[in-house]
Amino acid sequence: MTKPDEPIRPMTLGNMRQNGVRGLFVTRSACGYHTEINVDAWPDDISVPSFGPRMRCTKCGKLGATAIPNWIERRDSEPGGRNYRPL
């Protein structure tokens, strides 16, 4: 837990993976295009938000987007999800 005077650090890929998510949901707000990307090839210490500015939209060709963990992946492994396996 962070102390009140400590800045909040962005989520890393390692932390995201520990929470059951292996991909990012990337959105380009200017044109509305969005996609999901798998980030298994990148190391754990990279921050999630650092991906957005580097993404080039395949619809409009512009650089820059917003990247967040693809939390829908996690839902699939919870009760009721298609990948759920009870213990």
N, C-alpha and C positions, 0 to 999 in steps of 0.2 A: 504494500500500500504506500502511496506517495504521501509525503508530508505537505502541509499547506503551502510552504514556500518553494517546493520543488516543481519544476515545469512538468507537464504531462508529456510523456514520450509517445510517439505514434506506435501503433501495433506493428510488430515485425512478422515476417513470414513464418518464423519459428513458432511464435506465440499463436498465430492463426492456425497453424497445423496442429498444435497441441489442443486446440478447440474443435478439431474435426473438420477443418476446411482446407482444401488444397488448391483452390482457384480464386480468381478475382472476377468481380463484376465491374466492367469498365463502361462508362457512359460519357458521351460527348454531348453536353447540354445544348450547344449551339445548333446542332442539327438533329438531336434526339436519338442518334444511333447508339446502340449498346450491344455488348458482346461479353462472353465469358471466356477467360483464358486460364489455362493450367500453369502454375508456377513451380512445379516440382523441380525444374532444372536450376532454379535460383537458390542461393544459400539462405539459411535461416536468419541471418542478421540484417537483411535488407528490409527497410520499412515499407509497409503497404502503400502509403500515399506517394512514395517516390516513383511509382510506376506511371501514374496519371500524366504528368507533364511530358513523358517520353513516348506516349502512345500516339500513333498517327491513325486517324479515322479512315477506315476503308470505304466509307460512304462519301464524305466531303473532302478528304485528303488533308484536312487541317491537323496541326499538331496540338496536343493537349487534351486531357480528359480527366475524369474523376475515377479513381480506382478504390474499391472497397472490397472486403472479404465477401465471397459468394456464400452467404449464410444458408441459402437454399440447399446446398450440398449437405449440410449438417442435418437438415430436416428429414432428408431421405433415410438417415440411419436411426432416427428416433421412432418410438412406437407409432405405427400407422404409416410409416414411410416405406418406400418400395425396397430398400436395402436393410430393413430392420430384421435382426436376428435375436430372438429372446435367449437369455442365458440358460 
